[in-house]
Amino acid sequence: MTLRVGLAGYGLAGRYFHAPLLKGCDLELVAVLTSNPERVAHVNSDFPNAAVVSDMQELLAHDLDLVIVASVNSVHVEQATSALRAGIPTVVDKPMGRNLTETLEILKVSEETGVPVTTFFNRLFDSDSLTIKRVIRENEIGKVFRIDSRFERYRPDLAAQSWREQSSAAEGGGLLLDLQSHLVSTALDWFGPAELVSASVRSIRGASDDDVVLVLRHDSGVDSYLSASAIVGAPGPRIRMLGSNGALVIGELDPQEALLRSGQIPSGGKWDVSTKSEALIIRGDVASELQVEDGNYALFYSLVAGAIAGANEWPVSKAEIIAVATIIDRARELNFRE
């Protein structure tokens, strides 16, 4: 049975991540919620058979098997809880809530209704993430004790049309909620539970927080240094992971986002082009290329479809969602500058 899906929001996340991945996994996008005229035109062009609706109740009336909330962060609670109370399993784009309180509110409705909910941590399925898990599992650089994980860019001018850059933290903007959600979720996935020991959350360009550095100390003994910044003139490598027998260095993200933005999809749930990052194992003056894993964001929706069918667990558990939200809230407590 093909799952019928409703999508709330058709901006960057909705159009270039969720919608093409749904199509690539053979899920049917039957309705999209947006009132923006430009985005209405995009839906009509991209999915001419999908209905375009202007409110959540219209979306929920389309006999759906799955709802995806990819709207601005400020309406995640309202839209997710509406879907759950309608009895429809739900995926919420990261972050699930703007804070732990909102996140727990959504999860509470899920528990009360018995309707499952998860969040879209697609970076768990990057080439670098899948490769790191293999390197750890196979002890390829010995005992890992530190990692530098970065999303660093050089964008000195604010993007006028980006609500994430222009909105306040209270409204759901900023890199702490955006890219740091990915950095924290992947670090916890790789190394297990952690305590936040240091946080710098600040705005350099005068709008939302755009330079965020968190330090996690994992129970496993690994320290994670997580940097998300829009104003780094000399970005560091995406990953530098240090072990007792060498270092893993990955320079850039895999090409999946670029492929999706260009209109390509992972047909049948699999890419037919390479989605590998380039990685090196470095031991002092000696560097060697490392065989890496293909990234595949479609695995997220394959797992969602399997979970709805009762074949597997949901791709991101409630415990994982709470752990990320707890660290994000703690970062604001330790050091937040308006």
C-alpha positions as CSV (number, residue, x, y, z in Angstrom):
1,M,0.0,0.0,0.0
2,T,1.3,3.4,-1.0
3,L,1.3,5.8,2.0
4,R,-0.7,9.1,1.5
5,V,1.3,12.0,2.8
6,G,0.4,15.6,3.7
7,L,3.1,18.2,3.9
8,A,2.8,21.4,5.9
9,G,5.3,24.0,4.5
10,Y,6.9,24.2,1.1
11,G,10.0,26.3,1.7
12,L,13.6,25.1,1.7
13,A,12.9,22.1,3.9
14,G,9.6,21.1,2.3
15,R,10.5,21.6,-1.3
16,Y,14.1,20.4,-1.4
17,F,14.3,17.8,1.3
18,H,11.0,16.2,2.3
19,A,9.1,16.3,-1.0
20,P,11.8,14.8,-3.2
21,L,12.7,12.1,-0.6
22,L,9.0,11.2,-0.4
23,K,8.9,10.8,-4.1
24,G,12.1,8.9,-4.1
25,C,10.7,6.4,-1.6
26,D,7.5,6.0,-3.6
27,L,5.3,7.7,-1.0
28,E,2.4,9.8,-2.4
29,L,2.3,13.5,-1.7
30,V,-1.4,14.2,-1.9
31,A,-1.7,17.6,-0.2
32,V,0.6,20.6,0.7
33,L,-0.2,23.4,3.1
34,T,1.1,26.8,2.0
35,S,-0.4,30.2,1.4
36,N,2.6,31.8,-0.2
37,P,1.8,32.5,-3.9
38,E,5.3,31.6,-5.1
39,R,5.3,28.3,-3.2
40,V,1.8,27.5,-4.4
41,A,3.2,27.8,-7.9
42,H,6.1,25.6,-7.0
43,V,3.8,22.9,-5.7
44,N,1.7,23.0,-8.8
45,S,4.8,22.7,-11.0
46,D,6.5,20.0,-8.9
47,F,3.5,17.9,-7.9
48,P,0.5,18.8,-10.2
49,N,-1.7,16.1,-8.7
50,A,-1.3,17.4,-5.1
51,A,-3.9,19.6,-3.6
52,V,-2.8,22.9,-2.2
53,V,-4.6,23.9,1.0
54,S,-4.5,27.0,3.2
55,D,-5.0,25.6,6.7
56,M,-4.2,22.6,8.8
57,Q,-7.7,21.2,9.0
58,E,-7.9,21.2,5.2
59,L,-4.7,19.2,5.1
60,L,-5.9,16.7,7.6
61,A,-9.1,16.1,5.7
62,H,-7.2,14.3,2.9
63,D,-7.3,10.7,4.3
64,L,-3.6,10.8,5.2
65,D,-1.3,8.1,6.5
66,L,1.5,10.5,7.4
67,V,1.9,14.2,8.1
68,I,5.1,16.1,7.8
69,V,5.5,19.5,9.5
70,A,8.1,21.5,7.7
71,S,6.8,25.0,8.5
72,V,8.5,27.7,10.5
73,N,9.5,26.6,14.0
74,S,6.9,28.8,15.7
75,V,4.0,26.7,14.5
76,H,5.5,23.2,15.0
77,V,3.6,22.6,18.2
78,E,0.2,23.7,16.8
79,Q,0.5,21.7,13.6
80,A,2.1,18.6,15.0
81,T,-0.4,18.3,17.9
82,S,-3.3,18.8,15.4
83,A,-2.0,15.9,13.3
84,L,-1.5,13.7,16.3
85,R,-5.0,14.4,17.7
86,A,-6.3,13.5,14.2
87,G,-4.7,10.1,14.6
88,I,-2.0,10.6,11.9
89,P,1.6,9.6,12.5
90,T,3.8,12.7,12.2
91,V,7.3,13.7,11.2
92,V,8.4,17.2,12.5
93,D,11.4,18.9,10.8
94,K,14.2,19.7,13.2
95,P,14.0,21.0,15.8
96,M,10.8,19.4,17.0
97,G,10.1,22.4,19.3
98,R,11.8,25.8,19.9
99,N,12.7,24.5,23.4
100,L,12.4,21.5,25.7
101,T,8.9,22.6,26.9
102,E,7.5,22.7,23.4
103,T,9.2,19.4,22.5
104,L,7.7,17.7,25.6
105,E,4.3,19.1,24.7
106,I,4.3,17.4,21.3
107,L,5.6,14.1,22.8
108,K,3.0,14.2,25.5
109,V,0.2,14.4,22.9
110,S,1.8,11.5,21.1
111,E,1.8,9.4,24.3
112,E,-1.8,10.4,25.2
113,T,-3.2,9.6,21.7
114,G,-0.9,6.6,21.0
115,V,0.0,8.1,17.7
116,P,3.7,8.1,16.9
117,V,5.9,11.2,16.2
118,T,9.5,11.6,15.3
119,T,11.8,14.3,14.0
120,F,13.8,14.8,10.8
121,F,17.5,14.4,11.8
122,N,18.5,13.6,8.2
123,R,22.2,14.2,8.9
124,L,22.3,10.8,10.7
125,F,22.3,9.5,7.1
126,D,25.1,11.7,5.7
127,S,28.1,9.8,4.2
128,D,30.3,11.2,7.0
129,S,27.9,10.0,9.7
130,L,27.6,6.5,8.4
131,T,31.4,6.3,7.8
132,I,32.2,7.5,11.4
133,K,30.0,4.8,12.8
134,R,31.8,2.2,10.8
135,V,35.2,3.6,11.8
136,I,34.3,3.5,15.5
137,R,32.7,0.0,15.2
138,E,35.8,-1.5,13.4
139,N,38.3,0.4,15.6
140,E,40.0,1.9,12.5
141,I,41.8,4.7,14.4
142,G,41.9,3.1,17.8
143,K,40.1,4.5,20.9
144,V,38.4,7.8,19.9
145,F,38.8,10.6,22.4
146,R,37.9,13.8,20.6
147,I,35.9,15.1,17.6
148,D,35.6,18.4,15.9
149,S,32.3,18.5,14.0
150,R,31.5,21.6,12.1
151,F,29.0,23.4,9.9
152,E,31.0,26.5,9.1
153,R,30.3,29.0,6.3
154,Y,31.3,32.5,5.3
155,R,28.2,34.6,4.7
156,P,29.0,38.0,6.1
157,D,25.7,39.5,4.8
158,L,22.4,38.5,6.2
159,A,20.0,36.8,3.8
160,A,17.0,39.1,3.6
161,Q,14.5,36.3,2.8
162,S,15.7,33.8,5.4
163,W,13.4,33.6,8.4
164,R,16.0,31.5,10.2
165,E,18.5,34.4,10.0
166,Q,16.1,37.2,10.7
167,S,14.0,35.7,13.4
168,S,14.8,35.9,17.1
169,A,15.5,32.8,19.2
170,A,12.1,33.1,20.8
171,E,10.6,33.0,17.3
172,G,12.6,30.0,16.4
173,G,15.5,31.5,14.4
174,G,19.2,31.1,14.7
175,L,21.9,28.4,14.3
176,L,21.5,26.9,17.8
177,L,18.1,25.5,16.8
178,D,19.1,25.0,13.2
179,L,22.5,23.4,12.4
180,Q,23.5,22.8,16.1
181,S,20.5,20.4,16.3
182,H,22.2,18.3,13.6
183,L,25.6,18.5,15.3
184,V,24.2,17.5,18.7
185,S,22.0,14.7,17.3
186,T,24.9,13.1,15.3
187,A,27.4,13.4,18.2
188,L,25.0,11.7,20.5
189,D,24.4,9.0,17.9
190,W,28.1,8.4,17.5
191,F,29.3,8.5,21.1
192,G,26.2,8.1,23.3
193,P,24.9,10.3,26.2
194,A,26.7,13.5,27.0
195,E,26.7,16.5,29.3
196,L,27.1,20.0,27.9
197,V,30.1,21.6,29.6
198,S,30.5,24.8,27.6
199,A,28.5,27.0,25.3
200,S,29.0,30.1,23.3
201,V,25.8,31.3,21.6
202,R,26.1,34.8,20.0
203,S,25.1,37.0,17.1
204,I,27.9,38.6,15.1
205,R,25.8,40.1,12.3
206,G,23.2,41.6,14.6
207,A,20.2,39.3,13.9
208,S,19.7,35.8,15.1
209,D,22.5,33.8,16.7
210,D,25.0,33.0,13.9
211,D,28.1,31.8,15.8
212,V,27.5,28.9,18.1
213,V,30.1,26.6,19.7
214,L,29.1,23.8,22.1
215,V,31.4,21.3,23.9
216,L,29.9,17.9,25.0
217,R,31.5,15.4,27.3
218,H,30.2,12.0,26.6
219,D,29.9,9.2,29.1
220,S,32.0,7.1,26.7
221,G,35.0,9.4,27.3
222,V,34.8,11.3,24.1
223,D,34.7,15.1,23.9
224,S,32.7,16.7,21.1
225,Y,33.5,20.2,19.9
226,L,30.6,21.4,17.8
227,S,30.8,24.6,15.7
228,A,28.0,26.1,13.7
229,S,28.8,29.5,12.2
230,A,27.8,31.7,9.3
231,I,30.8,34.1,9.5
232,V,33.9,31.9,9.5
233,G,36.3,33.3,6.9
234,A,38.4,30.1,7.0
235,P,36.1,27.2,7.6
236,G,37.6,24.1,9.1
237,P,37.1,20.5,7.8
238,R,33.6,19.1,8.3
239,I,35.1,16.4,10.6
240,R,38.3,15.8,12.5
241,M,38.1,12.8,14.7
242,L,41.1,11.9,16.9
243,G,41.8,8.3,18.1
244,S,44.7,6.6,19.8
245,N,45.9,5.3,16.5
246,G,45.4,8.2,14.1
247,A,42.8,10.8,12.9
248,L,39.9,10.7,10.5
249,V,39.5,13.9,8.5
250,I,36.5,14.6,6.2
251,G,36.7,17.9,4.4
252,E,33.2,18.5,3.1
253,L,29.6,17.3,3.3
254,D,28.5,14.7,0.9
255,P,26.6,15.9,-2.2
256,Q,23.1,14.9,-1.2
257,E,21.8,18.4,-0.5
258,A,23.2,19.7,-3.8
259,L,21.6,16.8,-5.7
260,L,18.2,17.4,-4.1
261,R,18.4,21.1,-4.9
262,S,19.2,20.3,-8.5
263,G,16.1,18.2,-8.8
264,Q,17.6,14.7,-8.5
265,I,16.0,12.1,-6.3
266,P,17.1,8.8,-4.8
267,S,14.8,6.7,-7.0
268,G,13.5,3.6,-5.3
269,G,15.0,4.8,-2.1
270,K,18.6,4.7,-3.5
271,W,20.8,7.1,-5.2
272,D,22.2,6.1,-8.6
273,V,25.1,8.5,-8.3
274,S,27.9,8.6,-5.7
275,T,27.0,10.3,-2.5
276,K,30.3,9.8,-0.7
277,S,32.4,12.3,1.2
278,E,36.1,12.3,0.7
279,A,38.0,11.1,3.8
280,L,41.6,10.6,5.0
281,I,43.2,8.6,7.8
282,I,46.1,10.7,8.9
283,R,48.9,9.5,11.2
284,G,51.5,12.3,11.5
285,D,53.1,12.9,8.1
286,V,51.3,9.8,6.6
287,A,47.9,10.2,5.0
288,S,45.9,7.5,3.2
289,E,42.5,7.6,1.6
290,L,39.6,5.9,3.4
291,Q,36.8,3.9,1.9
292,V,33.6,5.7,2.9
293,E,30.0,4.9,3.0
294,D,27.4,6.3,0.6
295,G,25.1,8.8,2.2
296,N,21.3,8.2,1.8
297,Y,18.7,10.5,3.3
298,A,16.0,8.3,1.8
299,L,16.8,5.8,4.5
300,F,14.9,8.1,6.9
301,Y,11.6,7.8,5.0
302,S,12.2,4.1,4.3
303,L,12.4,3.6,8.1
304,V,9.3,5.8,8.6
305,A,7.3,3.7,6.2
306,G,8.6,0.5,7.8
307,A,7.6,1.9,11.3
308,I,4.1,2.7,10.1
309,A,3.8,-0.9,8.8
310,G,5.2,-2.2,12.1
311,A,8.3,-3.7,10.5
312,N,10.9,-1.6,12.4
313,E,11.4,1.2,15.0
314,W,11.0,4.9,14.2
315,P,14.3,6.4,12.9
316,V,14.7,8.8,15.8
317,S,13.4,7.8,19.2
318,K,11.7,10.0,21.8
319,A,14.7,9.6,24.1
320,E,17.0,10.9,21.4
321,I,14.6,13.9,20.7
322,I,14.5,14.8,24.4
323,A,18.3,14.5,24.7
324,V,18.9,17.0,21.9
325,A,16.3,19.5,23.2
326,T,17.8,19.3,26.7
327,I,21.2,20.2,25.5
328,I,19.9,23.0,23.3
329,D,18.0,24.5,26.3
330,R,21.1,24.1,28.5
331,A,23.2,26.0,26.0
332,R,20.9,29.0,26.4
333,E,21.2,28.7,30.1
334,L,25.0,28.6,30.1
335,N,25.6,31.4,27.6
336,F,23.1,33.3,25.5
337,R,23.6,36.8,24.2
338,E,20.8,38.6,22.4
